[in-house]
């Protein structure tokens, strides 16, 4: 594959950005009175035609991943954002093997051919997979000889994902990309600790599930299982503090962890938006990709809210901040 220049990638991104949702576009979508009206509005906003919103959203996600692969001048960096799809496929394949009759669709958005993942999950050929994935699959195979443990499967593969990303980040020069994944690691561990508490489990349970690569000490994170009120103090000095604090305040008010996830997506947007017009940089491409992912999440949220007949004020607080503020 010929080397793509940063300047060429940035030029292509400028054209692709036309389909991103601005604040005005989001307001238009939220004002739609039905799913049919939402489909029409999305079509007029450049999302194309489909029979339902989920098909449109899935296509938009696949197109964004394909564009990222096609334009990247640094696969090592951008594959960090696509690796989660490989792990989602591995989770599906491992569970499918243990549960005859399960036939869940696989994502085309990852970095590893689906057939290679299928062979690895079946225990046939693992040599082409990252070491972290091979070790996770081996542990799952040993631990689940008699019965599948879905929690163990998900936890070990999530840990493998963050381990592989952490390895790749050692060669990534863009601090914003490293900051993005440090925040993702921390929010994953915050989620683990707070959910462990909700399940009535102890700190040792949470520790066994934590992922690597974050900024927060694992000992302090484990303490949140017994003392969740310490979460805000734990994050207050981190680069993403304003966003995490808003999310944790919403969590304390009973809005769940979805608000925290939304706020941390907004943190990623803020990191990349500052470099949207950089002429020779990987960040405009990454910014576009993240914006498209966040738009897809928002469109699915709005569609679900319309189907459930929720008033706009019931879900507007979960809508991601747009990458493009005007237009």
C-alpha positions in Angstrom: 0.0 0.0 0.0 1.5 3.4 -1.0 2.3 5.8 1.8 -0.5 8.4 2.3 0.7 11.9 3.2 -0.8 13.8 6.1 -1.7 16.7 3.7 -3.6 14.3 1.3 -5.5 12.8 4.3 -6.5 16.2 5.6 -7.8 17.3 2.2 -10.0 14.2 2.0 -11.2 14.7 5.5 -12.4 18.2 4.7 -14.7 16.8 2.1 -15.9 14.0 4.3 -16.7 16.4 7.1 -19.8 17.6 5.2 -21.8 14.7 6.6 -20.8 15.3 10.3 -23.6 16.6 12.5 -23.4 20.3 13.6 -25.3 21.7 16.6 -28.0 22.9 14.2 -28.3 19.5 12.6 -28.6 17.8 16.0 -31.4 20.2 17.0 -33.1 19.3 13.8 -32.9 15.6 14.4 -34.1 16.0 18.0 -37.1 18.0 16.7 -38.3 15.1 14.5 -41.6 13.8 15.6 -41.2 10.2 14.3 -38.7 7.6 13.1 -39.8 8.3 9.6 -39.1 12.0 9.9 -35.7 11.2 11.4 -34.8 9.0 8.4 -35.8 11.8 6.0 -33.8 14.4 8.0 -30.7 12.1 8.0 -31.0 11.6 4.3 -31.1 15.3 3.7 -28.1 15.7 5.9 -26.0 13.4 3.7 -26.4 10.1 5.4 -28.0 8.4 2.4 -31.1 6.1 2.2 -32.0 3.0 4.2 -35.1 1.2 5.6 -34.3 2.1 9.2 -32.0 4.3 11.3 -29.9 1.4 12.6 -29.0 0.4 9.0 -28.0 4.0 8.3 -25.9 4.2 11.5 -24.2 0.9 10.8 -23.3 2.0 7.3 -22.0 5.4 8.5 -19.8 3.5 11.1 -18.4 1.1 8.4 -17.7 4.0 6.0 -15.8 5.9 8.8 -13.7 2.9 9.6 -13.0 2.2 5.9 -11.9 5.9 5.4 -9.7 5.8 8.4 -7.9 2.7 7.0 -7.7 4.1 3.5 -6.3 7.5 4.5 -4.1 6.9 7.5 -0.4 7.8 7.2 0.2 5.9 10.4 -1.5 2.5 10.8 0.0 1.9 14.2 -1.7 4.9 15.6 -5.1 4.6 13.9 -5.3 0.9 14.4 -5.6 1.7 18.1 -9.1 3.0 17.4 -10.1 0.0 15.2 -8.8 -2.7 17.5 -11.9 -2.8 19.6 -13.8 -4.2 16.7 -11.4 -7.2 16.5 -12.0 -7.8 20.2 -15.8 -7.5 19.8 -15.5 -10.2 17.1 -13.4 -12.4 19.3 -15.9 -12.1 22.2 -18.7 -13.1 19.8 -16.7 -16.0 18.3 -15.6 -17.4 21.7 -19.2 -17.4 23.0 -20.5 -18.7 19.7 -18.2 -21.7 20.0 -19.5 -22.4 23.6 -23.2 -21.8 22.8 -24.3 -23.9 19.8 -27.0 -22.1 17.7 -25.6 -18.6 18.5 -25.0 -16.8 15.2 -24.3 -13.2 15.9 -23.0 -11.0 13.1 -19.4 -10.0 13.0 -18.0 -6.5 12.4 -16.0 -5.7 9.3 -14.5 -2.7 11.0 -11.4 -4.2 12.7 -7.8 -4.6 11.7 -7.7 -8.5 11.5 -9.5 -10.5 8.9 -12.6 -12.2 10.3 -11.4 -15.6 9.1 -8.2 -15.3 11.0 -10.2 -14.4 14.1 -12.5 -17.3 13.6 -9.6 -19.7 13.3 -8.0 -18.3 16.5 -11.2 -18.5 18.5 -11.5 -22.2 17.4 -8.0 -22.8 18.7 -6.6 -23.6 15.2 -4.2 -20.7 14.3 -3.3 -17.9 16.7 0.1 -17.0 15.4 -1.0 -13.9 13.5 -2.8 -12.4 16.5 -1.1 -9.9 19.0 0.5 -11.7 21.9 -2.1 -10.1 24.3 -5.0 -11.7 22.4 -3.3 -15.1 22.2 -2.7 -15.1 25.9 -6.3 -14.1 26.7 -7.7 -16.8 24.4 -5.5 -19.4 26.1 -6.7 -18.4 29.5 -10.3 -18.4 28.5 -9.9 -21.8 27.0 -8.4 -23.2 30.2 -10.9 -21.6 32.5 -14.0 -22.4 30.5 -13.4 -26.1 29.7 -16.7 -27.1 31.4 -18.8 -24.0 30.9 -18.5 -20.6 29.3 -18.0 -17.7 31.8 -19.1 -14.6 29.8 -17.8 -12.2 32.4 -14.3 -13.8 32.3 -14.4 -13.9 28.5 -15.2 -10.2 28.3 -12.8 -9.2 31.0 -9.8 -11.0 29.7 -10.4 -9.8 26.1 -10.9 -6.2 27.3 -7.7 -6.4 29.2 -5.9 -7.8 26.2 -7.3 -4.9 24.1 -5.9 -2.2 26.4 -2.7 -4.1 26.7 -2.3 -4.2 22.9 -3.2 -0.5 22.6 -0.7 0.4 25.3 2.0 -1.4 23.4 1.2 0.4 20.2 1.0 3.8 21.9 4.7 3.5 22.8 5.4 4.4 19.1 2.6 7.1 18.8 4.0 10.6 18.8 0.7 12.5 19.1 0.1 13.3 22.7 -3.6 13.8 22.1 -4.0 10.2 21.0 -2.2 8.9 24.1 -4.4 11.2 26.2 -7.5 9.8 24.6 -6.6 6.2 25.5 -5.4 7.1 29.0 -8.9 8.6 29.6 -10.6 5.5 28.1 -8.6 3.2 30.4 -9.5 5.3 33.4 -13.2 5.5 32.6 -13.2 1.7 31.9 -11.8 1.2 35.4 -14.2 3.7 37.0 -17.0 1.8 35.4 -15.7 -1.5 36.7 -15.3 -0.3 40.3 -18.8 1.4 40.4 -20.5 -1.6 38.8 -18.8 -4.0 41.2 -20.3 -2.0 44.1 -23.7 -2.1 42.5 -23.4 -5.9 42.2 -22.4 -6.2 45.8 -18.9 -7.4 45.0 -15.6 -6.5 46.7 -12.5 -4.7 45.7 -10.6 -7.9 44.8 -13.3 -8.6 42.2 -12.8 -5.2 40.6 -9.0 -5.5 40.7 -9.2 -8.7 38.7 -11.1 -6.9 36.0 -9.1 -3.6 35.7 -7.4 -2.7 32.5 -4.0 -1.1 32.0 -2.9 2.2 30.5 -4.7 4.8 32.6 -3.6 7.6 34.8 -5.5 6.7 38.0 -3.8 4.4 40.6 -5.4 0.9 40.7 -5.3 0.8 44.5 -7.3 4.0 44.6 -9.7 2.8 42.0 -10.3 -0.4 44.0 -11.2 1.6 47.0 -14.2 3.1 45.1 -16.0 -0.2 45.5 -16.4 0.6 49.2 -16.3 4.4 49.0 -17.7 5.6 45.6 -18.0 9.1 47.0 -14.2 9.4 46.6 -14.4 9.2 42.8 -14.6 12.9 42.2 -11.6 13.6 44.4 -9.7 10.9 42.5 -10.2 12.5 39.0 -10.1 16.2 40.0 -6.5 16.7 39.0 -6.6 14.8 35.7 -6.5 16.4 32.3 -10.1 15.3 31.7 -11.4 16.5 35.1 -14.1 18.9 34.0 -15.7 16.3 31.9 -15.4 13.4 34.4 -16.7 15.5 37.2 -19.8 16.4 35.3 -20.3 12.7 34.5 -19.8 11.6 38.1 -22.2 14.3 39.4 -24.8 12.9 37.1 -24.0 9.4 38.3 -24.5 10.6 41.9 -27.9 11.9 41.0 -29.0 8.5 39.7 -28.5 9.0 36.0 -26.2 6.0 35.7 -22.8 5.7 34.1 -24.1 6.6 30.6 -23.7 10.3 31.5 -20.0 9.7 32.4 -19.4 7.9 29.1 -21.0 10.8 27.2 -18.8 13.3 29.0 -15.7 11.4 28.2 -16.7 11.2 24.6 -17.0 15.0 24.8 -13.4 15.1 26.2 -12.2 13.3 23.2 -14.0 15.7 20.9 -12.3 18.7 22.7 -8.9 17.1 22.3 -9.3 16.7 18.5 -11.3 19.8 17.7 -8.4 22.0 18.6 -6.4 20.4 15.7 -9.2 20.3 13.1 -7.5 22.7 10.8 -3.9 21.5 11.3 -2.6 21.2 7.7 0.0 18.5 8.2 -1.2 16.2 11.1 -2.8 12.9 11.8 -5.3 14.5 14.2 -7.8 15.9 11.7 -8.3 12.4 10.4 -8.7 11.0 13.9 -10.9 13.9 14.9 -13.2 13.1 11.9 -13.3 9.4 12.8 -14.2 10.1 16.4 -16.8 12.6 15.4 -18.4 10.1 13.1 -18.4 7.5 15.8 -20.0 9.9 18.3 -22.6 11.0 15.6 -23.5 7.3 15.1 -24.0 6.9 18.9 -26.1 10.1 19.0 -28.3 9.1 16.1 -29.0 5.7 17.7 -29.8 7.4 20.9 -32.3 9.8 19.3 -33.9 7.0 17.3 -34.4 4.9 20.4 -35.9 7.9 22.2 -38.3 8.5 19.4 -39.4 4.9 19.4 -40.0 5.0 23.1 -41.8 8.4 22.8 -39.4 10.1 25.2 -39.6 13.9 25.5 -36.5 15.6 24.3 -35.6 16.8 27.8 -35.4 13.2 28.9 -32.4 12.4 26.7 -30.8 15.7 25.6 -28.3 15.4 28.4 -26.9 12.3 26.8 -26.4 13.7 23.3 -22.7 14.1 22.4 -21.2 17.5 21.9 -20.8 18.0 18.1 -17.3 18.2 16.6 -18.6 20.9 14.2 -20.2 23.7 16.2 -21.6 25.7 13.2 -23.4 24.8 10.0 
